[in-house]
Amino acid sequence: LWFWHHHAISCAVWRHQDKAKAQEYAVKALEYQPEDHPNKITRLLALLIESKVQEAEEWAAGITEEPEKSTAMELLEDYKEKPFFNKS
């Protein structure tokens, strides 16, 4: 169930621009994700959905494994250029 909700976040953000659904999926994904799970991107997405950029940067700074490290940096860079729900 974590995997489904993790990917549903992406659909809600980039396909539907639905912040409420993205928040809902992020909460559920984090609930289903085991503490020792290696994926760090779900939490990063949850922070960015809530516009918690500083917390997201701090979280991403602790990611050391690839490809998650590169993915995190790309997501942060993209978000800073164009926040998920403030597209013009």
N, C-alpha and C positions, 0 to 999 in steps of 0.2 A: 504494500500500500504506500510505503514511502516513495518508491520509484514513480508510481502513477501521479501522486500529488506533486512531486518534484518537477515533473514534466508539465503538469497542468499549470504550474506557476508561469512557465515560459509562454504557454498558449494565452493565458490571461493577460500577460504583459504585452507581448509583441504582436499577437494576432488580434486580440479583442480590446486592448486598452481598458481592461476592467480591473480597477484597483481593488474593489471590494472582493472580487473572486480571487485575485492574486493573494490578498491578505489571508483569505480563508484557506486557500491551498497551502500557503506557507506555514500557517499554524498547524495544519494537519500533517504536513510533511515532517515538520520538526517533532511532532508528537510520535509519529511512527518510526522515525529514524533512531536506531540504537545509539547509545552514547559512544560506543567504540567504532562506529561506522566511519570509514575513511573519507567519505564525501564531506567537503567543507563549503561547497558552493550553495547548498540549500540555505544555510544560515546567512551567507553573504547576500543572496537574493532577498531573503526576508528583511534584512537590515535596509537594503536599498529601497525596497517597496515602501518602507516606513520613512524614507528620506533621512536615515541615520548614517550619513556619509562618514563622519568621523569614526563611529563604531565599526562601520564596514571596513574602513581603511586599517584600523587596528586589528580587526579579525583577519583581513587578508595578509597583513604583515606576518602573521604567525603561520601562514600556509607555506610549507617548504617542499612538498612533493609535487612533481609534474604528473599530469598536465594541469592539475588544479591551480598551481601557482600562476601559470600563464593565463589561464581562464579567468582567475580572480582579477588579475591586473587589467585584462582586456575589458571585463565587465565594469570595473571602476572607471577606467578611462572613458568608455562609452557613456556611462551614466553621467559623468561630469560634463561631457560634451552635450548630452541630450537626456535629461532625466526621464525616467520611464513614463510618467503620466503628465508631463508638462511640455509635450511636443507642440511646436508651433507650425 
